[in-house]
Amino acid sequence: MAKPKLVVFDLGRARWRTARAAGCACNREVGAVMERLRQDGILIAVASRLKDGTGLQYNQMIFFDDEERNILEVGKLGVLSVLVPRGMTVKLLDDGLAEFSRRAAGGR
């Protein structure tokens, strides 16, 4: 299975911190998401300038965000962009990784 070299999260609204503080069940999975990415050797970044300084191409990245306008704009760059409407979950990570692998294999 093809894997991205970089996974980017947009924390613009501090959704993760706020939801975690409020005890949102979906955001209890954030630790599991981060650990899984680390175990798979995938780099993790926070969105600001996606490509600057990474040396990676856009098609080597996945971007997760809770704002649809950002998903559309970043998607235009060639980055696989995944909408996270209610917080990051392991399922969203799995779905994003599966889609990345499918695209890498030529199945757009």
Gaussian input, Z-matrix of N, CA and C with variables (Angstrom, degrees):
# hf/3-21g

backbone

0 1
 N
 C     1     B1
 C     2     B2     1     A1
 N     3     B3     2     A2     1     D1
 C     4     B4     3     A3     2     D2
 C     5     B5     4     A4     3     D3
 N     6     B6     5     A5     4     D4
 C     7     B7     6     A6     5     D5
 C     8     B8     7     A7     6     D6
 N     9     B9     8     A8     7     D7
 C    10    B10     9     A9     8     D8
 C    11    B11    10    A10     9     D9
 N    12    B12    11    A11    10    D10
 C    13    B13    12    A12    11    D11
 C    14    B14    13    A13    12    D12
 N    15    B15    14    A14    13    D13
 C    16    B16    15    A15    14    D14
 C    17    B17    16    A16    15    D15
 N    18    B18    17    A17    16    D16
 C    19    B19    18    A18    17    D17
 C    20    B20    19    A19    18    D18
 N    21    B21    20    A20    19    D19
 C    22    B22    21    A21    20    D20
 C    23    B23    22    A22    21    D21
 N    24    B24    23    A23    22    D22
 C    25    B25    24    A24    23    D23
 C    26    B26    25    A25    24    D24
 N    27    B27    26    A26    25    D25
 C    28    B28    27    A27    26    D26
 C    29    B29    28    A28    27    D27
 N    30    B30    29    A29    28    D28
 C    31    B31    30    A30    29    D29
 C    32    B32    31    A31    30    D30
 N    33    B33    32    A32    31    D31
 C    34    B34    33    A33    32    D32
 C    35    B35    34    A34    33    D33
 N    36    B36    35    A35    34    D34
 C    37    B37    36    A36    35    D35
 C    38    B38    37    A37    36    D36
 N    39    B39    38    A38    37    D37
 C    40    B40    39    A39    38    D38
 C    41    B41    40    A40    39    D39
 N    42    B42    41    A41    40    D40
 C    43    B43    42    A42    41    D41
 C    44    B44    43    A43    42    D42
 N    45    B45    44    A44    43    D43
 C    46    B46    45    A45    44    D44
 C    47    B47    46    A46    45    D45
 N    48    B48    47    A47    46    D46
 C    49    B49    48    A48    47    D47
 C    50    B50    49    A49    48    D48
 N    51    B51    50    A50    49    D49
 C    52    B52    51    A51    50    D50
 C    53    B53    52    A52    51    D51
 N    54    B54    53    A53    52    D52
 C    55    B55    54    A54    53    D53
 C    56    B56    55    A55    54    D54
 N    57    B57    56    A56    55    D55
 C    58    B58    57    A57    56    D56
 C    59    B59    58    A58    57    D57
 N    60    B60    59    A59    58    D58
 C    61    B61    60    A60    59    D59
 C    62    B62    61    A61    60    D60
 N    63    B63    62    A62    61    D61
 C    64    B64    63    A63    62    D62
 C    65    B65    64    A64    63    D63
 N    66    B66    65    A65    64    D64
 C    67    B67    66    A66    65    D65
 C    68    B68    67    A67    66    D66
 N    69    B69    68    A68    67    D67
 C    70    B70    69    A69    68    D68
 C    71    B71    70    A70    69    D69
 N    72    B72    71    A71    70    D70
 C    73    B73    72    A72    71    D71
 C    74    B74    73    A73    72    D72
 N    75    B75    74    A74    73    D73
 C    76    B76    75    A75    74    D74
 C    77    B77    76    A76    75    D75
 N    78    B78    77    A77    76    D76
 C    79    B79    78    A78    77    D77
 C    80    B80    79    A79    78    D78
 N    81    B81    80    A80    79    D79
 C    82    B82    81    A81    80    D80
 C    83    B83    82    A82    81    D81
 N    84    B84    83    A83    82    D82
 C    85    B85    84    A84    83    D83
 C    86    B86    85    A85    84    D84
 N    87    B87    86    A86    85    D85
 C    88    B88    87    A87    86    D86
 C    89    B89    88    A88    87    D87
 N    90    B90    89    A89    88    D88
 C    91    B91    90    A90    89    D89
 C    92    B92    91    A91    90    D90
 N    93    B93    92    A92    91    D91
 C    94    B94    93    A93    92    D92
 C    95    B95    94    A94    93    D93
 N    96    B96    95    A95    94    D94
 C    97    B97    96    A96    95    D95
 C    98    B98    97    A97    96    D96
 N    99    B99    98    A98    97    D97
 C   100   B100    99    A99    98    D98
 C   101   B101   100   A100    99    D99
 N   102   B102   101   A101   100   D100
 C   103   B103   102   A102   101   D101
 C   104   B104   103   A103   102   D102
 N   105   B105   104   A104   103   D103
 C   106   B106   105   A105   104   D104
 C   107   B107   106   A106   105   D105
 N   108   B108   107   A107   106   D106
 C   109   B109   108   A108   107   D107
 C   110   B110   109   A109   108   D108
 N   111   B111   110   A110   109   D109
 C   112   B112   111   A111   110   D110
 C   113   B113   112   A112   111   D111
 N   114   B114   113   A113   112   D112
 C   115   B115   114   A114   113   D113
 C   116   B116   115   A115   114   D114
 N   117   B117   116   A116   115   D115
 C   118   B118   117   A117   116   D116
 C   119   B119   118   A118   117   D117
 N   120   B120   119   A119   118   D118
 C   121   B121   120   A120   119   D119
 C   122   B122   121   A121   120   D120
 N   123   B123   122   A122   121   D121
 C   124   B124   123   A123   122   D122
 C   125   B125   124   A124   123   D123
 N   126   B126   125   A125   124   D124
 C   127   B127   126   A126   125   D125
 C   128   B128   127   A127   126   D126
 N   129   B129   128   A128   127   D127
 C   130   B130   129   A129   128   D128
 C   131   B131   130   A130   129   D129
 N   132   B132   131   A131   130   D130
 C   133   B133   132   A132   131   D131
 C   134   B134   133   A133   132   D132
 N   135   B135   134   A134   133   D133
 C   136   B136   135   A135   134   D134
 C   137   B137   136   A136   135   D135
 N   138   B138   137   A137   136   D136
 C   139   B139   138   A138   137   D137
 C   140   B140   139   A139   138   D138
 N   141   B141   140   A140   139   D139
 C   142   B142   141   A141   140   D140
 C   143   B143   142   A142   141   D141
 N   144   B144   143   A143   142   D142
 C   145   B145   144   A144   143   D143
 C   146   B146   145   A145   144   D144
 N   147   B147   146   A146   145   D145
 C   148   B148   147   A147   146   D146
 C   149   B149   148   A148   147   D147
 N   150   B150   149   A149   148   D148
 C   151   B151   150   A150   149   D149
 C   152   B152   151   A151   150   D150
 N   153   B153   152   A152   151   D151
 C   154   B154   153   A153   152   D152
 C   155   B155   154   A154   153   D153
 N   156   B156   155   A155   154   D154
 C   157   B157   156   A156   155   D155
 C   158   B158   157   A157   156   D156
 N   159   B159   158   A158   157   D157
 C   160   B160   159   A159   158   D158
 C   161   B161   160   A160   159   D159
 N   162   B162   161   A161   160   D160
 C   163   B163   162   A162   161   D161
 C   164   B164   163   A163   162   D162
 N   165   B165   164   A164   163   D163
 C   166   B166   165   A165   164   D164
 C   167   B167   166   A166   165   D165
 N   168   B168   167   A167   166   D166
 C   169   B169   168   A168   167   D167
 C   170   B170   169   A169   168   D168
 N   171   B171   170   A170   169   D169
 C   172   B172   171   A171   170   D170
 C   173   B173   172   A172   171   D171
 N   174   B174   173   A173   172   D172
 C   175   B175   174   A174   173   D173
 C   176   B176   175   A175   174   D174
 N   177   B177   176   A176   175   D175
 C   178   B178   177   A177   176   D176
 C   179   B179   178   A178   177   D177
 N   180   B180   179   A179   178   D178
 C   181   B181   180   A180   179   D179
 C   182   B182   181   A181   180   D180
 N   183   B183   182   A182   181   D181
 C   184   B184   183   A183   182   D182
 C   185   B185   184   A184   183   D183
 N   186   B186   185   A185   184   D184
 C   187   B187   186   A186   185   D185
 C   188   B188   187   A187   186   D186
 N   189   B189   188   A188   187   D187
 C   190   B190   189   A189   188   D188
 C   191   B191   190   A190   189   D189
 N   192   B192   191   A191   190   D190
 C   193   B193   192   A192   191   D191
 C   194   B194   193   A193   192   D192
 N   195   B195   194   A194   193   D193
 C   196   B196   195   A195   194   D194
 C   197   B197   196   A196   195   D195
 N   198   B198   197   A197   196   D196
 C   199   B199   198   A198   197   D197
 C   200   B200   199   A199   198   D198
 N   201   B201   200   A200   199   D199
 C   202   B202   201   A201   200   D200
 C   203   B203   202   A202   201   D201
 N   204   B204   203   A203   202   D202
 C   205   B205   204   A204   203   D203
 C   206   B206   205   A205   204   D204
 N   207   B207   206   A206   205   D205
 C   208   B208   207   A207   206   D206
 C   209   B209   208   A208   207   D207
 N   210   B210   209   A209   208   D208
 C   211   B211   210   A210   209   D209
 C   212   B212   211   A211   210   D210
 N   213   B213   212   A212   211   D211
 C   214   B214   213   A213   212   D212
 C   215   B215   214   A214   213   D213
 N   216   B216   215   A215   214   D214
 C   217   B217   216   A216   215   D215
 C   218   B218   217   A217   216   D216
 N   219   B219   218   A218   217   D217
 C   220   B220   219   A219   218   D218
 C   221   B221   220   A220   219   D219
 N   222   B222   221   A221   220   D220
 C   223   B223   222   A222   221   D221
 C   224   B224   223   A223   222   D222
 N   225   B225   224   A224   223   D223
 C   226   B226   225   A225   224   D224
 C   227   B227   226   A226   225   D225
 N   228   B228   227   A227   226   D226
 C   229   B229   228   A228   227   D227
 C   230   B230   229   A229   228   D228
 N   231   B231   230   A230   229   D229
 C   232   B232   231   A231   230   D230
 C   233   B233   232   A232   231   D231
 N   234   B234   233   A233   232   D232
 C   235   B235   234   A234   233   D233
 C   236   B236   235   A235   234   D234
 N   237   B237   236   A236   235   D235
 C   238   B238   237   A237   236   D236
 C   239   B239   238   A238   237   D237
 N   240   B240   239   A239   238   D238
 C   241   B241   240   A240   239   D239
 C   242   B242   241   A241   240   D240
 N   243   B243   242   A242   241   D241
 C   244   B244   243   A243   242   D242
 C   245   B245   244   A244   243   D243
 N   246   B246   245   A245   244   D244
 C   247   B247   246   A246   245   D245
 C   248   B248   247   A247   246   D246
 N   249   B249   248   A248   247   D247
 C   250   B250   249   A249   248   D248
 C   251   B251   250   A250   249   D249
 N   252   B252   251   A251   250   D250
 C   253   B253   252   A252   251   D251
 C   254   B254   253   A253   252   D252
 N   255   B255   254   A254   253   D253
 C   256   B256   255   A255   254   D254
 C   257   B257   256   A256   255   D255
 N   258   B258   257   A257   256   D256
 C   259   B259   258   A258   257   D257
 C   260   B260   259   A259   258   D258
 N   261   B261   260   A260   259   D259
 C   262   B262   261   A261   260   D260
 C   263   B263   262   A262   261   D261
 N   264   B264   263   A263   262   D262
 C   265   B265   264   A264   263   D263
 C   266   B266   265   A265   264   D264
 N   267   B267   266   A266   265   D265
 C   268   B268   267   A267   266   D266
 C   269   B269   268   A268   267   D267
 N   270   B270   269   A269   268   D268
 C   271   B271   270   A270   269   D269
 C   272   B272   271   A271   270   D270
 N   273   B273   272   A272   271   D271
 C   274   B274   273   A273   272   D272
 C   275   B275   274   A274   273   D273
 N   276   B276   275   A275   274   D274
 C   277   B277   276   A276   275   D275
 C   278   B278   277   A277   276   D276
 N   279   B279   278   A278   277   D277
 C   280   B280   279   A279   278   D278
 C   281   B281   280   A280   279   D279
 N   282   B282   281   A281   280   D280
 C   283   B283   282   A282   281   D281
 C   284   B284   283   A283   282   D282
 N   285   B285   284   A284   283   D283
 C   286   B286   285   A285   284   D284
 C   287   B287   286   A286   285   D285
 N   288   B288   287   A287   286   D286
 C   289   B289   288   A288   287   D287
 C   290   B290   289   A289   288   D288
 N   291   B291   290   A290   289   D289
 C   292   B292   291   A291   290   D290
 C   293   B293   292   A292   291   D291
 N   294   B294   293   A293   292   D292
 C   295   B295   294   A294   293   D293
 C   296   B296   295   A295   294   D294
 N   297   B297   296   A296   295   D295
 C   298   B298   297   A297   296   D296
 C   299   B299   298   A298   297   D297
 N   300   B300   299   A299   298   D298
 C   301   B301   300   A300   299   D299
 C   302   B302   301   A301   300   D300
 N   303   B303   302   A302   301   D301
 C   304   B304   303   A303   302   D302
 C   305   B305   304   A304   303   D303
 N   306   B306   305   A305   304   D304
 C   307   B307   306   A306   305   D305
 C   308   B308   307   A307   306   D306
 N   309   B309   308   A308   307   D307
 C   310   B310   309   A309   308   D308
 C   311   B311   310   A310   309   D309
 N   312   B312   311   A311   310   D310
 C   313   B313   312   A312   311   D311
 C   314   B314   313   A313   312   D312
 N   315   B315   314   A314   313   D313
 C   316   B316   315   A315   314   D314
 C   317   B317   316   A316   315   D315
 N   318   B318   317   A317   316   D316
 C   319   B319   318   A318   317   D317
 C   320   B320   319   A319   318   D318
 N   321   B321   320   A320   319   D319
 C   322   B322   321   A321   320   D320
 C   323   B323   322   A322   321   D321

   B1=1.4562
   B2=1.5243
   B3=1.3272
   B4=1.4665
   B5=1.5160
   B6=1.3300
   B7=1.4633
   B8=1.5139
   B9=1.3302
   B10=1.4619
   B11=1.5252
   B12=1.3070
   B13=1.4614
   B14=1.5224
   B15=1.3438
   B16=1.4599
   B17=1.5210
   B18=1.3276
   B19=1.4608
   B20=1.5188
   B21=1.3432
   B22=1.4612
   B23=1.5177
   B24=1.3357
   B25=1.4578
   B26=1.5149
   B27=1.3197
   B28=1.4586
   B29=1.5186
   B30=1.2976
   B31=1.4646
   B32=1.5190
   B33=1.3187
   B34=1.4530
   B35=1.5109
   B36=1.2787
   B37=1.4647
   B38=1.5185
   B39=1.3006
   B40=1.4654
   B41=1.5240
   B42=1.3102
   B43=1.4723
   B44=1.5222
   B45=1.3190
   B46=1.4624
   B47=1.5112
   B48=1.3289
   B49=1.4677
   B50=1.5272
   B51=1.3280
   B52=1.4618
   B53=1.5189
   B54=1.3231
   B55=1.4658
   B56=1.5227
   B57=1.3192
   B58=1.4617
   B59=1.5263
   B60=1.3156
   B61=1.4618
   B62=1.5270
   B63=1.3315
   B64=1.4595
   B65=1.5248
   B66=1.3247
   B67=1.4600
   B68=1.5080
   B69=1.3316
   B70=1.4590
   B71=1.5263
   B72=1.3192
   B73=1.4629
   B74=1.5210
   B75=1.3479
   B76=1.4569
   B77=1.5200
   B78=1.3064
   B79=1.4531
   B80=1.5181
   B81=1.3074
   B82=1.4549
   B83=1.5230
   B84=1.3209
   B85=1.4528
   B86=1.5220
   B87=1.3207
   B88=1.4561
   B89=1.5260
   B90=1.3136
   B91=1.4627
   B92=1.5139
   B93=1.3313
   B94=1.4594
   B95=1.5282
   B96=1.3294
   B97=1.4646
   B98=1.5295
   B99=1.3193
   B100=1.4651
   B101=1.5320
   B102=1.3130
   B103=1.4583
   B104=1.5205
   B105=1.3134
   B106=1.4713
   B107=1.5155
   B108=1.3363
   B109=1.4571
   B110=1.5327
   B111=1.3149
   B112=1.4732
   B113=1.5294
   B114=1.3245
   B115=1.4708
   B116=1.5203
   B117=1.3384
   B118=1.4636
   B119=1.5282
   B120=1.3440
   B121=1.4577
   B122=1.5144
   B123=1.3343
   B124=1.4583
   B125=1.5279
   B126=1.3285
   B127=1.4571
   B128=1.5184
   B129=1.3215
   B130=1.4596
   B131=1.5183
   B132=1.3366
   B133=1.4600
   B134=1.5159
   B135=1.3205
   B136=1.4574
   B137=1.5164
   B138=1.3259
   B139=1.4587
   B140=1.5178
   B141=1.2784
   B142=1.4574
   B143=1.5162
   B144=1.2997
   B145=1.4580
   B146=1.5239
   B147=1.2977
   B148=1.4649
   B149=1.5180
   B150=1.3010
   B151=1.4592
   B152=1.5218
   B153=1.3164
   B154=1.4631
   B155=1.5207
   B156=1.2942
   B157=1.4513
   B158=1.5195
   B159=1.3306
   B160=1.4658
   B161=1.5163
   B162=1.3284
   B163=1.4575
   B164=1.5175
   B165=1.3252
   B166=1.4620
   B167=1.5210
   B168=1.3136
   B169=1.4592
   B170=1.5320
   B171=1.3116
   B172=1.4647
   B173=1.5291
   B174=1.3329
   B175=1.4674
   B176=1.5264
   B177=1.3378
   B178=1.4613
   B179=1.5307
   B180=1.3349
   B181=1.4618
   B182=1.5206
   B183=1.3347
   B184=1.4690
   B185=1.5230
   B186=1.3225
   B187=1.4598
   B188=1.5262
   B189=1.3250
   B190=1.4672
   B191=1.5189
   B192=1.3332
   B193=1.4647
   B194=1.5218
   B195=1.3290
   B196=1.4641
   B197=1.5264
   B198=1.3241
   B199=1.4635
   B200=1.5236
   B201=1.3150
   B202=1.4602
   B203=1.5289
   B204=1.3250
   B205=1.4715
   B206=1.5305
   B207=1.3256
   B208=1.4687
   B209=1.5247
   B210=1.3251
   B211=1.4688
   B212=1.5261
   B213=1.3285
   B214=1.4661
   B215=1.5260
   B216=1.3258
   B217=1.4662
   B218=1.5239
   B219=1.3165
   B220=1.4651
   B221=1.5242
   B222=1.3203
   B223=1.4639
   B224=1.5154
   B225=1.3280
   B226=1.4683
   B227=1.5302
   B228=1.3227
   B229=1.4658
   B230=1.5235
   B231=1.3321
   B232=1.4583
   B233=1.5209
   B234=1.3369
   B235=1.4592
   B236=1.5269
   B237=1.3243
   B238=1.4616
   B239=1.5240
   B240=1.3207
   B241=1.4616
   B242=1.5202
   B243=1.3334
   B244=1.4550
   B245=1.5194
   B246=1.3239
   B247=1.4610
   B248=1.5270
   B249=1.3223
   B250=1.4676
   B251=1.5313
   B252=1.3259
   B253=1.4628
   B254=1.5285
   B255=1.3248
   B256=1.4715
   B257=1.5228
   B258=1.3125
   B259=1.4591
   B260=1.5109
   B261=1.3142
   B262=1.4541
   B263=1.5218
   B264=1.3243
   B265=1.4595
   B266=1.5227
   B267=1.2939
   B268=1.4636
   B269=1.5281
   B270=1.3189
   B271=1.4691
   B272=1.5273
   B273=1.3418
   B274=1.4618
   B275=1.5252
   B276=1.3202
   B277=1.4635
   B278=1.5253
   B279=1.3332
   B280=1.4661
   B281=1.5234
   B282=1.3362
   B283=1.4666
   B284=1.5277
   B285=1.3372
   B286=1.4574
   B287=1.5185
   B288=1.3328
   B289=1.4611
   B290=1.5268
   B291=1.3262
   B292=1.4686
   B293=1.5307
   B294=1.3267
   B295=1.4658
   B296=1.5288
   B297=1.3257
   B298=1.4632
   B299=1.5302
   B300=1.3198
   B301=1.4601
   B302=1.5289
   B303=1.3283
   B304=1.4657
   B305=1.5243
   B306=1.3388
   B307=1.4720
   B308=1.5217
   B309=1.3179
   B310=1.4618
   B311=1.5246
   B312=1.3240
   B313=1.4588
   B314=1.5332
   B315=1.3350
   B316=1.4594
   B317=1.5047
   B318=1.3164
   B319=1.4624
   B320=1.5149
   B321=1.2826
   B322=1.4523
   B323=1.4611
   A1=108.73
   A2=116.76
   A3=121.72
   A4=109.56
   A5=115.68
   A6=120.90
   A7=109.63
   A8=117.06
   A9=119.09
   A10=109.46
   A11=115.63
   A12=119.99
   A13=110.32
   A14=116.57
   A15=121.57
   A16=110.42
   A17=116.80
   A18=122.69
   A19=106.50
   A20=115.66
   A21=122.13
   A22=109.04
   A23=115.60
   A24=122.21
   A25=108.66
   A26=116.37
   A27=120.65
   A28=107.48
   A29=116.26
   A30=121.33
   A31=110.74
   A32=116.46
   A33=122.47
   A34=115.85
   A35=118.25
   A36=120.71
   A37=111.76
   A38=116.00
   A39=121.27
   A40=110.70
   A41=116.20
   A42=122.33
   A43=111.29
   A44=117.21
   A45=119.12
   A46=110.36
   A47=116.91
   A48=119.45
   A49=110.47
   A50=116.94
   A51=120.82
   A52=111.35
   A53=115.80
   A54=119.79
   A55=111.13
   A56=116.41
   A57=119.14
   A58=109.57
   A59=117.46
   A60=121.15
   A61=110.95
   A62=116.27
   A63=120.94
   A64=111.99
   A65=117.24
   A66=120.96
   A67=114.05
   A68=118.27
   A69=121.74
   A70=109.25
   A71=117.35
   A72=122.06
   A73=112.11
   A74=117.51
   A75=119.28
   A76=111.39
   A77=117.33
   A78=119.33
   A79=113.18
   A80=117.59
   A81=120.11
   A82=109.96
   A83=115.98
   A84=121.27
   A85=112.73
   A86=118.61
   A87=121.23
   A88=111.33
   A89=117.07
   A90=120.27
   A91=111.69
   A92=116.89
   A93=121.46
   A94=110.93
   A95=116.44
   A96=121.23
   A97=109.85
   A98=116.45
   A99=120.80
   A100=111.59
   A101=117.09
   A102=121.24
   A103=110.75
   A104=116.22
   A105=120.56
   A106=111.36
   A107=116.63
   A108=120.54
   A109=110.70
   A110=116.03
   A111=120.01
   A112=110.58
   A113=117.36
   A114=120.95
   A115=111.78
   A116=116.02
   A117=120.43
   A118=112.24
   A119=117.28
   A120=120.83
   A121=114.05
   A122=116.77
   A123=121.52
   A124=108.75
   A125=116.10
   A126=120.90
   A127=110.49
   A128=116.28
   A129=122.36
   A130=107.86
   A131=116.84
   A132=120.54
   A133=109.85
   A134=114.74
   A135=122.67
   A136=106.98
   A137=117.23
   A138=121.55
   A139=111.77
   A140=114.64
   A141=123.40
   A142=105.07
   A143=115.94
   A144=121.37
   A145=106.39
   A146=115.83
   A147=120.58
   A148=114.91
   A149=116.65
   A150=119.44
   A151=112.72
   A152=117.84
   A153=121.12
   A154=111.21
   A155=115.71
   A156=120.94
   A157=115.95
   A158=118.80
   A159=119.04
   A160=111.81
   A161=116.92
   A162=120.34
   A163=112.62
   A164=117.27
   A165=121.98
   A166=110.99
   A167=115.16
   A168=120.81
   A169=109.06
   A170=116.30
   A171=120.69
   A172=112.26
   A173=116.72
   A174=118.89
   A175=113.08
   A176=117.06
   A177=121.76
   A178=111.09
   A179=116.62
   A180=121.34
   A181=112.06
   A182=114.78
   A183=122.58
   A184=106.14
   A185=115.95
   A186=122.70
   A187=108.84
   A188=117.57
   A189=123.14
   A190=108.68
   A191=116.91
   A192=120.53
   A193=109.35
   A194=114.87
   A195=119.92
   A196=112.73
   A197=118.14
   A198=121.32
   A199=110.07
   A200=114.93
   A201=120.42
   A202=112.21
   A203=117.37
   A204=118.95
   A205=110.61
   A206=117.50
   A207=120.25
   A208=111.06
   A209=116.25
   A210=120.71
   A211=109.62
   A212=116.67
   A213=120.66
   A214=111.80
   A215=117.15
   A216=120.77
   A217=112.36
   A218=117.16
   A219=120.73
   A220=110.00
   A221=116.89
   A222=120.66
   A223=112.62
   A224=116.89
   A225=121.10
   A226=111.80
   A227=117.04
   A228=121.26
   A229=112.30
   A230=116.24
   A231=120.29
   A232=113.42
   A233=115.89
   A234=121.13
   A235=108.41
   A236=117.84
   A237=120.28
   A238=106.71
   A239=116.79
   A240=121.86
   A241=109.75
   A242=115.68
   A243=121.94
   A244=109.60
   A245=116.02
   A246=121.39
   A247=109.73
   A248=115.27
   A249=123.02
   A250=106.61
   A251=117.78
   A252=120.01
   A253=115.65
   A254=117.46
   A255=119.64
   A256=113.11
   A257=116.62
   A258=119.95
   A259=112.02
   A260=115.28
   A261=122.33
   A262=111.17
   A263=115.47
   A264=121.49
   A265=109.54
   A266=116.36
   A267=121.33
   A268=109.72
   A269=118.26
   A270=121.45
   A271=110.89
   A272=117.01
   A273=119.29
   A274=110.75
   A275=117.11
   A276=120.67
   A277=109.90
   A278=117.02
   A279=120.88
   A280=111.42
   A281=116.47
   A282=120.65
   A283=110.93
   A284=116.41
   A285=120.54
   A286=112.27
   A287=117.13
   A288=120.70
   A289=111.66
   A290=116.72
   A291=120.40
   A292=110.78
   A293=116.86
   A294=120.69
   A295=110.51
   A296=116.71
   A297=120.35
   A298=109.86
   A299=116.76
   A300=121.67
   A301=111.19
   A302=116.39
   A303=120.91
   A304=110.10
   A305=116.64
   A306=120.24
   A307=111.32
   A308=117.07
   A309=121.20
   A310=110.79
   A311=116.35
   A312=121.19
   A313=111.77
   A314=116.32
   A315=120.47
   A316=114.91
   A317=118.36
   A318=121.13
   A319=111.69
   A320=118.50
   A321=122.41
   A322=109.93
   D1=126.57
   D2=177.10
   D3=-69.28
   D4=141.43
   D5=-179.76
   D6=-125.21
   D7=148.30
   D8=175.61
   D9=-70.27
   D10=157.43
   D11=175.30
   D12=-87.06
   D13=-23.01
   D14=-176.04
   D15=-142.59
   D16=135.47
   D17=171.57
   D18=-117.65
   D19=128.51
   D20=-176.04
   D21=-114.70
   D22=134.97
   D23=176.82
   D24=-118.04
   D25=136.52
   D26=174.83
   D27=-96.95
   D28=117.73
   D29=-178.90
   D30=-105.22
   D31=25.05
   D32=-173.34
   D33=-50.04
   D34=-41.67
   D35=-178.37
   D36=-97.90
   D37=11.83
   D38=-177.49
   D39=53.60
   D40=33.89
   D41=-177.64
   D42=-56.38
   D43=-42.85
   D44=-176.06
   D45=-66.10
   D46=-47.96
   D47=-177.21
   D48=-64.74
   D49=-45.16
   D50=-178.59
   D51=-63.17
   D52=-47.52
   D53=-178.55
   D54=-65.74
   D55=-39.46
   D56=179.70
   D57=-63.93
   D58=-43.08
   D59=179.82
   D60=-63.16
   D61=-33.94
   D62=-179.68
   D63=-81.99
   D64=-6.55
   D65=178.36
   D66=81.11
   D67=24.51
   D68=178.88
   D69=-61.49
   D70=125.15
   D71=-176.28
   D72=-58.35
   D73=-39.44
   D74=-176.45
   D75=-64.43
   D76=-30.40
   D77=-177.50
   D78=-87.60
   D79=-1.77
   D80=170.29
   D81=-69.98
   D82=-15.74
   D83=-179.48
   D84=-84.32
   D85=-7.35
   D86=-177.02
   D87=-56.38
   D88=-44.55
   D89=178.49
   D90=-59.57
   D91=-42.27
   D92=179.10
   D93=-64.84
   D94=-39.54
   D95=177.97
   D96=-61.59
   D97=-49.81
   D98=-178.59
   D99=-62.56
   D100=-42.99
   D101=179.87
   D102=-62.95
   D103=-42.37
   D104=179.75
   D105=-61.46
   D106=-44.05
   D107=179.30
   D108=-63.48
   D109=-42.07
   D110=179.20
   D111=-63.02
   D112=-44.23
   D113=179.97
   D114=-62.80
   D115=-33.63
   D116=179.25
   D117=-81.96
   D118=-1.66
   D119=179.14
   D120=72.79
   D121=23.75
   D122=-179.36
   D123=-93.74
   D124=130.68
   D125=178.34
   D126=-67.90
   D127=147.81
   D128=-179.54
   D129=-122.20
   D130=135.69
   D131=179.09
   D132=-142.50
   D133=160.61
   D134=173.70
   D135=-102.58
   D136=137.07
   D137=-175.89
   D138=-63.89
   D139=133.83
   D140=166.77
   D141=-158.51
   D142=-68.89
   D143=173.12
   D144=-124.71
   D145=100.69
   D146=-171.84
   D147=-53.37
   D148=-52.81
   D149=-169.77
   D150=-94.07
   D151=-26.84
   D152=-176.61
   D153=-56.71
   D154=126.12
   D155=173.55
   D156=81.13
   D157=-9.79
   D158=-178.96
   D159=-88.63
   D160=-29.52
   D161=-175.85
   D162=74.90
   D163=6.10
   D164=-178.17
   D165=-99.98
   D166=153.29
   D167=175.22
   D168=-84.41
   D169=155.94
   D170=-178.97
   D171=-59.40
   D172=-33.72
   D173=-178.64
   D174=-75.22
   D175=3.48
   D176=176.14
   D177=-104.32
   D178=12.05
   D179=-173.79
   D180=-125.62
   D181=156.90
   D182=166.74
   D183=-124.83
   D184=138.67
   D185=-179.30
   D186=-120.12
   D187=126.85
   D188=177.31
   D189=-113.07
   D190=131.20
   D191=179.83
   D192=-154.45
   D193=157.41
   D194=179.50
   D195=-99.00
   D196=4.25
   D197=179.19
   D198=-112.74
   D199=119.05
   D200=-175.73
   D201=-59.89
   D202=-36.58
   D203=-178.95
   D204=-62.68
   D205=-37.06
   D206=177.38
   D207=-68.51
   D208=-38.95
   D209=178.32
   D210=-59.42
   D211=-44.84
   D212=-179.67
   D213=-65.71
   D214=-45.58
   D215=-178.36
   D216=-65.87
   D217=-47.04
   D218=-178.96
   D219=-68.43
   D220=-35.84
   D221=176.78
   D222=-59.50
   D223=-33.28
   D224=178.35
   D225=-63.89
   D226=-22.65
   D227=179.34
   D228=-78.79
   D229=-12.82
   D230=-177.61
   D231=102.24
   D232=7.39
   D233=177.43
   D234=-87.22
   D235=131.57
   D236=172.43
   D237=-64.32
   D238=119.01
   D239=-174.77
   D240=-118.20
   D241=130.41
   D242=-174.67
   D243=-120.67
   D244=124.03
   D245=177.79
   D246=-75.26
   D247=132.37
   D248=-179.33
   D249=-118.33
   D250=82.38
   D251=-171.32
   D252=-68.57
   D253=-31.33
   D254=-176.55
   D255=-130.04
   D256=29.64
   D257=179.20
   D258=104.73
   D259=154.55
   D260=-176.65
   D261=-73.92
   D262=137.11
   D263=178.23
   D264=-133.53
   D265=162.73
   D266=175.57
   D267=-62.56
   D268=-37.54
   D269=178.78
   D270=-61.35
   D271=-44.02
   D272=177.59
   D273=-62.61
   D274=-39.31
   D275=176.41
   D276=-61.68
   D277=-49.20
   D278=179.96
   D279=-58.83
   D280=-44.12
   D281=179.15
   D282=-62.66
   D283=-42.85
   D284=178.90
   D285=-64.51
   D286=-43.03
   D287=178.37
   D288=-64.68
   D289=-38.92
   D290=178.22
   D291=-65.11
   D292=-42.47
   D293=178.67
   D294=-65.37
   D295=-40.10
   D296=177.59
   D297=-59.56
   D298=-47.13
   D299=-179.73
   D300=-61.76
   D301=-42.63
   D302=179.67
   D303=-61.22
   D304=-45.26
   D305=179.34
   D306=-65.23
   D307=-39.66
   D308=-179.60
   D309=-63.71
   D310=-29.89
   D311=179.49
   D312=-82.14
   D313=-1.00
   D314=177.31
   D315=98.61
   D316=3.60
   D317=179.47
   D318=-95.89
   D319=86.90
   D320=-177.98
   D321=-79.74

